[in-house]
Amino acid sequence: MKRVYSDQLADVQKYLGYSNRRSNFAEFQKIVKTEILRNLETPSHFSLVSEIFSREEKNPSVPIKSDQKIALKLYKWSKGKSKKERPKPSDIHDIAGVTVVCNYPSDTDEVAELLKDKFRSNLLGISKVTFRDPNTTKGYRAYHAIATGKGKFNGITCEIQIKTSLTMSWGAKTHDLTYKPLGEIDHRLNLYMEKLTNVALILDEQSEILKSLIFEAWQMDEERRDAARLELILGVKTSGAQQVDELVELISTQSTELSVSSLADNIHDEILQKIEDCKNDMGCSKDLCRVAVLYALSRKFGDRNDWAIEQIDHWHDFVEGDEDLENEVLSFRSIASMVLGEYEEAIETGREVLSRAEKKGDGSLAKANLAYFLSEAFFHRAFDESSGAGELVTEVTDDCAAESLSFLDEIDVDQIKDEAKRFRVEDTIGAVLITCSQEEEHIRRGLEICKAALSRAVGTEWEEASKVFFSLHEKRAFRRLIAFK
């Protein structure tokens, strides 16, 4: 089965594979960093920058923007456009990237001005220095610019982002303001200094609050992944296949090492080989796909997500022609994509699942799942983007929330005969209300629905996972409700 951006991915790989472009992009971003530092080597500019790094320095395993991310961006940009109007890989200006970090907004202004009007280099030029206004980008404040190579690097571009430490979402403390006068200070200046000191203290407190919110977001995401792991383990454990159970045990016991170790380490080769052995012995199956997703979830960097989805696609190829099994595969694929944070993939596959279910007159479960995928996409785009949770997407954010809520009135819970699926659909309805509603009473109602669903899970094998998900619902509801105070 094709990924939603398979056509674009093929174009990207062809583009980067031609004439050594992939390594040229990686090399060019190093030159961009060096040239920026060289231009900052003046007394008035040197202190403006606290840190500067390239994509490769941030994540050595992915030295430039990944093929999948480039393809996904092209896919999003191509929606609603004719074939002639669709963008090409060469239109993506941030395949290479360099980030300049400053301590204060005014410093970013000066660095941006330098790049715009005073930057000199024989190796590259800088253009399109634009300001991202926090009033229109949900709190994201930065300058973006494009470096274009010359000579050997002709046609190669690199995005430059200039932002403060706070915008980098690390909750960095504001540097102390110091002033050492040579003589007596005018009393009026003392008053100003006192006010500035108070402002610095307020900023310090606010930065700590920001840091707490960011870590809370990371913690919530980690708890969501833990809950997903628990559900996957429960699903696999019911299979009774010893080889599969042993794989689950290996991934679970080695989760700490798996999360941060290099993909070149032996433990990863061991797991991949065991999965391949199981596939040879048992064929493609839902259990093996659960194991693949469980393994991908163990990675903090999401660098096994595409591989895991490919395993599900192999399963789809394996059962092609059996409509019932195809529907099962697609349903699992949509849920797995959501669990892995691949929201675009989850939504598009969820639409296919719904289309097939409606033909059979049984769409409530599919609608509930699609509503959940849309609500998660809305939440992470609307509230987590300025905290570093991926690329900023604003034009479709509110549409996700509206469409998600529109499904709720169409879901017939009584149509779902399986008791376990029923209380989980009810939990989904509550979660969507918490995430997408713009009215306090609806958010509170959503939390009550989730609480009722949890009570029905007590005594079942899903009780523990349901408790973890309810904890997430509570935190998200609180986060939403404080906005009304």
C-alpha positions in Angstrom: 0.0 0.0 0.0 1.3 3.5 -0.9 2.0 6.2 1.7 -0.1 9.3 1.1 3.1 11.0 -0.2 4.7 8.1 -2.1 4.8 10.0 -5.4 6.4 13.0 -3.8 8.9 10.7 -1.9 10.0 9.2 -5.2 10.6 12.7 -6.6 12.5 13.7 -3.5 14.8 10.7 -3.6 15.5 11.2 -7.3 16.2 14.9 -6.7 18.6 14.4 -3.8 20.3 11.4 -5.5 21.2 13.4 -8.6 24.8 14.8 -8.9 25.7 14.4 -5.2 23.0 16.8 -4.0 22.4 15.1 -0.7 26.0 15.6 0.5 26.0 19.1 -1.0 23.1 20.1 1.2 24.9 18.8 4.3 28.1 20.5 3.4 26.4 23.7 2.5 24.8 24.2 5.9 28.2 23.9 7.5 29.4 26.7 5.2 26.4 28.8 6.1 27.2 28.5 9.8 30.8 29.4 9.2 30.0 32.4 7.1 27.4 33.7 9.6 30.0 33.4 12.4 32.6 35.2 10.2 30.2 38.1 9.6 29.5 38.4 13.4 33.2 38.8 14.3 32.9 42.4 15.2 32.7 43.8 18.8 29.2 45.1 18.2 27.8 41.8 16.9 29.8 39.0 18.5 27.8 39.1 21.8 24.4 39.0 20.0 24.5 35.2 19.5 24.6 32.7 22.3 24.5 29.6 20.0 24.5 28.6 16.4 24.0 25.1 15.1 23.0 23.1 11.9 20.5 20.3 11.4 23.4 17.8 11.5 24.7 19.1 14.9 21.2 18.9 16.3 20.7 15.4 15.1 23.7 13.7 13.6 21.6 10.7 12.4 19.6 13.0 10.2 22.1 15.6 8.8 19.5 17.3 6.6 15.7 17.3 6.5 14.5 13.7 6.1 13.2 12.5 2.7 9.9 11.7 4.3 9.4 15.2 5.8 10.3 16.8 2.5 7.8 14.6 0.7 5.1 15.2 3.3 5.6 19.0 2.9 5.3 18.7 -0.9 2.2 16.6 -0.4 0.6 19.2 1.8 1.5 22.0 -0.5 0.1 20.1 -3.5 -3.4 19.7 -2.1 -6.0 21.4 -4.3 -3.5 22.2 -7.0 -3.3 21.0 -10.6 -0.4 18.8 -11.7 1.3 21.8 -13.4 1.0 23.9 -10.3 2.3 21.3 -7.8 5.6 22.3 -6.2 8.9 20.4 -6.9 11.6 19.3 -4.4 13.7 22.2 -5.6 11.0 24.5 -4.2 11.7 23.3 -0.6 14.1 25.8 0.9 14.7 24.2 4.3 16.3 20.9 3.3 19.4 22.3 5.0 19.0 24.4 8.1 20.9 26.6 10.5 19.6 28.0 13.7 20.9 31.2 15.3 20.0 31.6 19.0 20.0 34.9 20.7 19.2 35.9 24.3 16.9 38.8 23.6 14.3 39.8 20.9 16.3 42.9 20.2 19.4 40.8 19.5 17.4 38.8 16.9 16.4 42.1 15.3 20.1 43.2 15.0 21.2 39.8 13.6 18.4 39.9 11.1 19.3 43.4 10.1 23.0 42.3 9.6 22.0 39.3 7.4 19.6 41.5 5.4 21.8 44.6 4.7 25.5 44.0 5.8 26.2 40.3 5.1 29.1 39.7 2.8 30.3 36.4 1.4 31.8 35.0 -1.8 30.2 31.6 -1.2 26.5 32.5 -0.7 23.9 35.1 -0.7 21.0 35.7 1.8 17.5 36.8 0.8 13.9 36.8 2.0 14.6 37.8 5.6 11.1 37.7 7.0 9.7 38.3 10.5 7.3 35.8 12.1 5.0 37.9 14.2 3.9 36.1 17.4 0.5 37.7 17.1 -0.3 35.8 14.0 1.8 32.6 14.6 0.4 31.5 18.0 3.3 32.9 20.0 6.1 31.9 17.7 8.6 34.8 17.3 11.5 34.5 14.9 13.2 35.6 11.7 13.5 33.3 8.8 15.9 33.8 5.9 17.2 31.8 2.9 20.8 31.3 2.1 21.5 30.5 -1.6 24.8 28.9 -2.6 27.2 30.1 -5.3 29.6 28.2 -7.5 29.7 24.5 -6.5 26.6 25.1 -4.4 24.6 26.9 -7.1 20.9 26.0 -6.6 21.4 24.7 -3.1 19.5 26.6 -0.4 19.5 26.6 3.4 17.0 28.0 5.8 18.3 30.3 8.6 16.2 30.7 11.7 17.0 33.4 14.2 15.2 33.1 17.5 15.6 33.7 21.2 16.4 31.0 23.8 12.8 31.3 25.0 11.4 30.7 21.6 13.7 27.7 21.4 11.4 26.4 24.1 14.1 25.7 26.6 12.8 28.1 29.2 16.2 29.7 29.5 16.6 32.2 32.3 17.0 35.8 31.3 20.6 36.9 31.8 21.2 39.2 34.8 21.3 42.9 33.9 24.5 44.4 35.3 25.6 48.0 35.5 28.8 49.2 37.1 28.9 53.0 37.2 32.0 55.0 37.5 30.3 57.7 39.6 27.1 58.6 41.4 23.9 57.5 39.6 21.1 60.0 39.1 18.2 59.0 41.4 15.9 58.8 38.4 18.2 56.2 36.8 18.0 54.3 40.1 14.2 54.2 39.7 14.6 52.9 36.1 17.1 50.3 37.2 14.7 49.2 40.0 11.9 48.8 37.4 14.2 46.9 35.1 15.2 44.6 37.9 11.6 43.9 38.6 11.0 43.2 35.0 13.9 40.8 34.9 12.5 39.0 37.9 9.1 38.7 36.3 10.7 37.4 33.1 12.7 34.9 35.2 9.5 33.7 36.8 7.6 33.6 33.5 10.4 31.6 31.9 10.2 29.0 34.6 6.5 28.8 34.0 7.1 28.3 30.3 9.7 25.7 31.0 7.2 23.8 33.2 4.5 23.9 30.5 7.0 22.6 28.0 8.1 19.8 30.2 4.5 19.1 31.0 3.8 18.8 27.2 6.7 16.4 26.8 5.6 14.4 29.8 2.0 14.2 28.5 3.3 12.9 25.1 5.5 10.4 26.9 2.5 9.2 29.0 0.4 8.9 25.8 3.2 6.7 24.2 3.3 4.6 27.4 -0.4 4.1 27.3 -0.2 3.1 23.6 2.6 0.7 24.5 0.5 -0.9 27.2 -2.4 -1.4 24.8 -0.1 -2.9 22.2 1.4 -5.3 24.7 -2.1 -6.4 25.8 -3.1 -7.0 22.3 0.1 -9.1 21.5 -0.1 -11.1 24.7 -3.5 -12.5 23.8 -2.0 -14.1 20.7 -0.2 -17.0 22.5 2.6 -17.0 19.9 5.8 -17.7 21.9 8.1 -16.0 19.4 6.0 -12.9 19.4 5.8 -12.8 23.2 9.6 -13.2 23.5 10.0 -10.2 21.2 7.6 -8.1 23.3 9.6 -9.1 26.4 12.9 -8.2 24.7 11.6 -4.7 23.6 10.1 -4.1 27.0 13.1 -5.0 29.1 15.5 -3.1 26.8 13.3 0.0 26.4 15.8 2.4 28.1 18.7 1.3 25.8 16.5 1.2 22.7 15.2 4.8 23.3 18.5 6.6 22.9 21.0 4.1 21.5 22.4 4.4 17.9 20.5 2.5 15.3 23.9 0.9 14.5 24.0 -0.8 17.9 23.7 -4.6 18.0 20.4 -4.6 20.0 18.6 -3.0 17.0 20.0 -5.6 14.5 18.9 -8.3 17.0 15.3 -7.1 17.1 15.1 -6.6 13.3 16.4 -10.1 12.7 14.0 -11.6 15.2 11.1 -9.8 13.5 12.3 -11.1 10.1 12.6 -14.6 11.5 9.0 -14.5 12.8 7.8 -13.2 9.5 9.4 -16.1 7.7 8.0 -18.6 10.1 4.5 -17.1 10.6 3.9 -14.8 7.7 2.8 -11.2 8.0 0.3 -10.7 10.8 -1.3 -8.2 13.1 0.8 -9.4 16.0 4.1 -8.8 14.2 2.8 -5.3 13.2 2.0 -4.6 16.8 5.6 -5.5 17.7 6.9 -3.3 14.9 4.9 -0.3 16.2 5.9 -1.1 19.8 9.6 -1.1 18.7 9.1 2.2 16.9 7.4 3.7 20.0 10.5 2.8 22.0 12.6 5.3 20.0 12.6 8.9 21.3 13.4 10.3 17.8 10.7 8.8 15.7 13.3 7.4 13.4 11.6 4.0 13.1 8.1 5.3 12.4 8.3 4.9 8.6 9.8 1.4 8.9 6.9 0.4 11.3 4.3 1.7 8.9 6.0 -0.2 6.0 5.6 -3.4 8.0 1.9 -2.8 8.1 1.9 -2.1 4.4 3.6 -5.5 3.8 0.8 -7.1 5.9 -1.7 -5.3 3.6 0.0 -6.7 0.5 -0.1 -10.2 2.2 -3.9 -10.1 2.6 -4.7 -8.3 -0.6 -7.9 -9.6 -2.1 -9.6 -10.5 1.2 -11.8 -7.5 1.8 -12.4 -8.2 5.5 -8.7 -8.6 6.3 -7.9 -5.5 4.2 -10.3 -3.5 6.3 -8.7 -4.8 9.5 -5.2 -3.8 8.2 -6.3 -0.3 7.2 -8.0 0.2 10.6 -4.9 -0.9 12.4 -2.7 1.3 10.1 -4.7 4.4 10.9 -4.5 3.8 14.7 -0.8 2.9 14.6 -0.1 6.1 12.6 -1.8 8.2 15.2 0.0 6.5 18.0 3.3 7.2 16.3 2.4 10.9 15.9 2.0 10.6 12.1 -1.2 12.6 12.1 -1.5 13.2 8.3 -1.1 9.5 7.6 -3.6 8.6 10.3 -6.2 11.0 9.0 -5.9 9.9 5.4 -6.0 6.2 6.2 -8.9 6.9 8.6 -10.9 8.4 5.8 -10.4 5.3 3.7 -11.5 3.1 6.7 -14.6 5.3 7.1 -15.5 5.1 3.4 -15.3 1.3 3.5 -17.3 1.1 6.7 -20.1 3.3 5.5 -20.6 1.1 2.5 -21.4 -1.7 5.0 -23.7 0.6 7.0 -21.5 0.4 10.1 -19.5 3.6 10.4 -19.7 4.6 14.1 -16.4 3.1 15.2 -14.6 4.5 12.1 -16.1 7.9 12.7 -15.0 7.9 16.3 -11.4 7.0 15.3 -11.3 9.6 12.6 -12.7 12.2 15.0 -9.9 11.3 17.5 -7.2 11.6 14.8 -8.4 15.0 13.8 -8.7 16.2 17.4 -5.1 15.1 18.1 -3.8 16.9 15.0 -5.7 20.0 16.1 -4.3 19.9 19.6 -0.7 19.4 18.6 -0.8 22.0 15.9 -2.7 24.6 17.9 -1.1 24.3 21.3 2.3 22.6 21.0 3.8 24.2 17.8 5.5 27.1 19.6 7.0 24.5 22.0 8.9 22.9 19.3 6.5 20.1 18.3 7.1 20.1 14.6 6.3 22.4 11.7 3.9 25.2 12.1 0.6 24.5 10.3 -2.1 27.1 10.8 -4.3 27.1 7.7 -6.0 23.7 8.5 -5.8 23.7 12.3 -9.3 25.0 13.1 -10.7 22.8 10.3 -9.5 19.7 12.1 -11.3 20.7 15.3 -14.5 21.6 13.4 -14.6 18.4 11.4 -13.8 16.3 14.5 -16.7 17.8 16.5 -19.0 17.3 13.5 -18.6 13.6 13.7 -19.8 13.3 17.3 -23.5 13.7 16.5 -23.2 11.0 13.9 -21.8 8.3 16.2 -24.3 5.7 17.3 -22.7 4.1 20.4 -25.6 1.5 20.6 -24.5 0.3 17.2 -21.3 -1.0 18.6 -22.0 -4.4 20.1 -18.5 -5.2 21.5 -18.5 -3.9 25.1 -14.8 -3.1 25.2 -15.0 -1.1 21.9 -18.1 0.7 23.2 -16.6 2.2 26.3 -13.5 3.1 24.3 -15.7 4.9 21.8 -17.3 6.8 24.6 -13.9 7.7 25.9 -13.0 9.0 22.5 -16.1 11.2 22.4 -15.2 12.7 25.7 -11.6 13.2 24.6 -12.7 15.1 21.5 -15.0 17.4 23.5 -12.1 18.1 25.9 -9.7 18.8 23.0 -11.8 20.7 20.5 -14.6 22.4 22.3 -14.5 26.2 22.8 -17.0 26.2 25.6 -16.1 25.4 29.3 -19.3 23.4 29.9 -18.5 21.1 26.9 -15.0 20.5 28.1 -16.3 19.6 31.6 -18.9 17.3 30.0 -16.2 15.6 28.0 -14.3 14.9 31.2 -17.4 13.4 32.8 -17.9 11.1 29.7 -14.3 9.9 30.0 -14.8 9.3 33.7 -17.8 7.1 33.0 -16.0 5.2 30.3 -13.1 4.6 32.8 -15.6 3.1 35.4 -16.8 0.6 32.7 -13.2 -0.5 32.1 -12.7 -1.4 35.7 -12.2 -5.2 36.0 -11.3 -5.7 32.4 -7.8 -6.2 30.9 -8.0 -2.6 29.6 -8.3 -1.1 33.0 -4.7 -0.1 33.4 -4.5 1.5 30.0 -7.8 3.3 30.5 -6.4 4.8 33.8 -3.4 6.2 32.0 -5.5 7.7 29.2 -7.9 9.2 31.8 -4.9 10.8 33.5 -4.0 12.4 30.2 -7.7 13.6 29.7 -7.6 15.2 33.1 -4.4 17.1 32.4 -5.6 18.2 29.0 -9.0 19.3 30.4 -7.2 21.3 33.1 -4.9 22.9 30.6 -8.0 23.9 28.5 -10.1 25.1 31.4 -7.4 27.5 32.9 -7.8 29.5 29.7 -11.3 30.4 30.7 -10.2 31.9 34.1 
